[in-house]
Amino acid sequence: MTLAERPEPAAAINDVVVEVHASGWVPTELEWPSTWSDRAGRDRAPSIPGHELAGVVAALGYGTTGLSVGQRVFGLADWHRDGSLAEYVAIEARNLAPLPGDVDFTVGASLPISGLTAWQGLFQHGRLQAGQSVLAHGAAGAVGTMVMQLARDAGAYVIGTGRAADREKALEFGAHEFVGLENDALEDVGKVDLVLDVIGGDVQKRSAAMVKAGGTLVSIVGPVEARPADGLAVDFVVEADRGQLGEIVQRVRDGRLRTNIGTTTTLEDAVAAVSSTERSKGKTIVRVRP
């Protein structure tokens, strides 16, 4: 990965060009096939990674409605196009939502993947209701902390899991109780209404047996290997949704939702930051403009 000069992107039909102020980074992105190919499977390297962004609309494509030049926005860039680790990005207007003036660009860029994954996993696919129980794996991660806060805010009982060292952070972000996967017995939790899995493998198989009749196992790590005996199993890829982004950012403004930002760096120093092999302790944000 290198820092390089590229031509400014042009806005296609229904696109906008966004002047990027901050961009979010997901460490597994370089392993995704869509990072290296277009929708027809054709190679598109060298590609610009990054899919979460916050910035200001700089130009509108033909037919674009709902947004205006100079408007603050945030959202989720297309998987198969050049992304947001750049000064400008061309993106479908429908993938963006207005960013209120009292929300910092850094915070805005930390929300799209983590927030939408949690929202869609809990409410769209998991059909979570008040009074139900949620088992949230990877509780201290960027997605897990969103899952726990949104679930607790919705009136659910939240059990977080992770490394023993993550206990305090998980409790701080809303877990009612915590299971350290190295030492604690996961099955001691008992039956739950919803499992939201970001780990897969053996943890997922064990979790499937813990789902109540009529409950749901939701995975974001690919096809579900183990299905609940009397429940549903769902795997999904997060999608941009303007309405959901609006709900998420409003909760940030209300103080009901906190972001989990681990590292903040500049575009000039981004190569070293996103290439780091150290375990991420939250969302990595690249500040493209001061």
C-alpha positions in Angstrom: 0.0 0.0 0.0 1.3 3.4 -0.9 0.3 7.1 -0.8 -0.1 8.2 -4.4 -1.6 10.9 -6.6 -4.7 9.9 -8.5 -7.1 11.9 -10.7 -10.1 13.4 -8.9 -13.1 11.1 -9.4 -16.0 12.2 -11.5 -19.7 11.9 -10.5 -21.7 9.4 -12.5 -25.5 9.4 -12.8 -27.0 9.7 -9.2 -23.5 10.1 -7.7 -22.0 12.8 -5.6 -18.4 13.7 -5.2 -17.5 14.1 -1.5 -14.6 16.1 -0.2 -13.5 13.6 2.5 -12.7 14.9 5.9 -12.4 11.6 7.8 -12.4 7.9 6.7 -13.0 4.7 8.7 -10.9 1.6 8.2 -11.7 -2.1 8.7 -8.6 -4.3 9.0 -10.0 -7.2 7.0 -10.8 -5.1 4.0 -7.7 -6.2 2.0 -9.0 -9.8 2.1 -12.4 -8.9 0.5 -12.7 -9.9 -3.2 -14.6 -6.6 -3.8 -11.5 -4.6 -2.9 -9.7 -6.0 -6.0 -12.5 -6.5 -8.6 -15.5 -4.8 -10.0 -19.1 -6.2 -10.0 -18.3 -8.3 -13.1 -15.3 -9.8 -11.4 -12.7 -7.9 -13.5 -9.5 -6.8 -11.8 -9.5 -3.1 -10.8 -6.1 -2.9 -9.0 -4.6 -0.6 -8.0 -7.6 0.3 -5.9 -8.3 2.9 -3.2 -9.6 1.2 0.0 -11.8 2.6 2.7 -15.6 2.5 2.8 -16.7 4.7 5.7 -16.5 8.4 5.3 -17.6 11.8 6.5 -17.2 15.0 4.6 -18.8 17.7 2.4 -20.6 17.3 -0.9 -18.3 18.9 -3.6 -20.2 18.0 -6.8 -23.5 16.4 -7.9 -23.9 13.9 -10.8 -26.6 14.1 -13.3 -30.0 13.2 -11.8 -28.8 13.4 -8.2 -31.5 14.5 -5.7 -31.8 14.8 -2.0 -28.3 16.3 -1.3 -26.7 19.7 -2.1 -23.2 21.0 -2.7 -21.7 22.1 0.6 -23.8 19.8 2.7 -22.1 17.8 5.5 -22.7 14.0 4.9 -21.5 10.6 6.1 -22.1 7.1 4.8 -20.9 3.9 3.3 -19.1 3.7 0.0 -19.8 1.0 -2.6 -17.8 -2.2 -2.0 -16.7 -2.5 -5.7 -15.5 1.1 -6.3 -12.6 3.2 -5.2 -13.1 4.1 -1.6 -12.6 6.8 1.0 -8.9 6.8 1.9 -8.6 9.7 -0.4 -9.2 13.4 -0.6 -12.3 12.9 -2.8 -14.6 10.0 -3.4 -17.4 9.4 -5.9 -20.3 7.7 -4.2 -24.0 7.0 -4.9 -26.1 9.7 -3.2 -28.4 7.0 -1.7 -25.4 5.7 0.4 -25.1 9.0 2.3 -27.0 10.7 5.1 -26.8 14.3 6.4 -24.3 14.7 9.1 -25.5 17.2 11.8 -23.3 20.2 12.4 -22.7 19.2 16.0 -21.3 15.8 15.1 -17.5 15.8 14.4 -16.3 14.3 11.1 -14.2 11.8 13.0 -17.3 10.5 14.8 -19.3 10.5 11.6 -16.7 8.3 9.9 -16.7 5.8 12.7 -20.4 5.1 12.5 -21.4 3.6 9.1 -20.1 0.0 9.1 -20.1 -0.6 12.8 -23.4 1.2 13.4 -25.3 -0.2 10.4 -24.0 -3.8 11.0 -25.2 -3.6 14.6 -28.6 -2.0 13.7 -29.3 -4.5 10.8 -28.1 -7.5 12.8 -30.2 -6.7 15.8 -33.4 -5.2 14.4 -33.7 -6.1 10.7 -32.4 -9.7 10.8 -32.5 -10.5 14.5 -36.0 -8.9 15.1 -35.0 -7.9 18.6 -37.7 -6.9 21.0 -37.6 -5.3 24.5 -37.2 -7.9 27.2 -35.2 -10.4 25.0 -31.7 -11.5 25.7 -28.7 -10.9 23.3 -25.4 -12.7 23.2 -22.9 -10.3 21.6 -19.5 -11.8 20.6 -16.5 -9.6 20.1 -18.1 -7.2 22.7 -15.2 -4.8 23.0 -14.7 -4.4 19.2 -16.0 -1.6 16.9 -19.2 -3.6 16.0 -19.6 -5.3 19.4 -19.7 -2.0 21.4 -22.4 -0.7 19.0 -24.4 -4.0 19.3 -24.4 -3.8 23.1 -25.4 -0.2 23.3 -28.2 -0.4 20.8 -29.5 -3.7 22.3 -29.5 -2.3 25.8 -31.2 0.9 24.6 -33.9 -1.2 23.0 -34.6 -2.9 26.4 -32.7 -6.1 25.9 -30.6 -8.0 28.4 -27.0 -8.0 27.0 -24.3 -10.6 27.5 -20.9 -9.7 25.9 -18.1 -12.0 25.2 -14.4 -11.6 24.3 -11.0 -11.9 25.9 -10.8 -11.6 29.6 -8.9 -8.3 29.3 -12.0 -6.8 27.5 -14.3 -7.3 30.5 -14.3 -3.8 31.8 -14.6 -2.2 28.4 -17.6 -4.5 27.6 -19.3 -3.6 30.8 -18.6 0.1 30.2 -20.3 -0.1 26.8 -23.5 -1.7 28.1 -23.1 -5.4 28.8 -25.1 -6.6 31.8 -22.6 -9.5 32.1 -19.5 -10.7 30.4 -18.0 -14.1 29.4 -14.3 -14.4 28.9 -14.0 -17.0 26.2 -10.5 -18.2 27.4 -11.6 -19.1 30.9 -15.4 -18.8 31.5 -17.9 -21.4 30.4 -20.0 -19.9 27.6 -22.8 -22.4 28.1 -23.3 -21.3 31.7 -25.1 -18.2 30.2 -28.1 -20.4 29.4 -30.5 -20.0 26.5 -30.8 -16.6 24.7 -33.1 -15.1 22.1 -30.5 -13.7 19.8 -26.8 -14.4 19.1 -24.9 -11.8 17.1 -21.7 -13.5 15.9 -18.5 -11.8 14.6 -16.2 -14.7 15.3 -17.5 -17.9 13.6 -15.9 -21.3 14.0 -16.2 -23.2 17.3 -17.7 -20.3 19.1 -20.5 -20.1 16.5 -21.2 -23.8 16.8 -21.5 -23.6 20.5 -23.6 -20.5 20.4 -26.1 -22.1 18.0 -27.0 -24.7 20.7 -27.8 -21.8 23.1 -30.5 -20.2 20.9 -34.0 -20.5 22.4 -36.8 -22.0 20.3 -37.9 -19.3 17.9 -34.7 -17.4 18.4 -32.1 -16.3 15.9 -28.4 -16.7 15.2 -27.1 -13.8 13.1 -23.6 -14.0 11.6 -21.5 -11.4 9.8 -18.6 -13.8 9.1 -20.1 -15.7 6.2 -22.5 -18.6 5.8 -23.6 -20.1 9.1 -21.9 -23.4 9.8 -24.2 -24.5 12.7 -27.9 -23.7 12.9 -30.1 -23.5 16.0 -32.2 -26.6 16.4 -35.5 -24.7 16.8 -34.5 -21.2 15.5 -33.3 -19.2 12.5 -29.8 -18.7 11.2 -29.0 -15.6 9.1 -25.8 -14.3 7.6 -25.7 -10.9 5.9 -23.5 -8.2 4.4 -24.2 -4.7 5.7 -25.9 -2.3 3.4 -26.1 1.5 3.3 -29.4 2.9 4.5 -30.0 6.6 4.9 -32.8 6.2 7.4 -30.9 3.9 9.6 -27.8 6.2 9.5 -30.1 9.0 10.6 -31.4 6.9 13.6 -27.8 6.1 14.6 -26.4 9.6 14.4 -29.4 10.9 16.4 -28.6 8.5 19.2 -25.1 9.9 19.2 -26.4 13.4 19.5 -28.8 12.3 22.3 -25.9 10.7 24.3 -27.4 7.2 24.0 -24.6 5.9 21.7 -20.9 6.3 22.0 -18.3 5.5 19.3 -15.4 3.2 19.9 -12.5 4.9 18.2 -9.1 3.2 18.8 -6.6 5.0 16.6 -6.8 8.3 14.8 -4.2 9.2 12.2 -3.6 11.5 9.2 -3.7 10.6 5.5 0.0 11.1 5.3 0.6 8.5 8.0 -2.3 6.2 7.0 -0.2 3.5 5.3 1.6 2.7 8.5 -1.6 2.8 10.6 -3.7 0.6 8.4 -0.9 -1.9 7.7 -0.3 -2.4 11.5 -0.4 -6.0 12.6 -1.3 -5.1 16.2 -4.8 -6.0 17.4 -7.1 -3.1 16.9 -8.8 -1.8 20.1 -11.5 0.0 18.3 -12.2 1.8 15.0 -9.2 3.2 13.1 -10.0 6.7 11.7 -8.0 8.5 9.1 -8.3 12.3 9.2 -8.0 13.4 5.6 -8.4 17.1 6.4 -7.5 18.8 9.7 
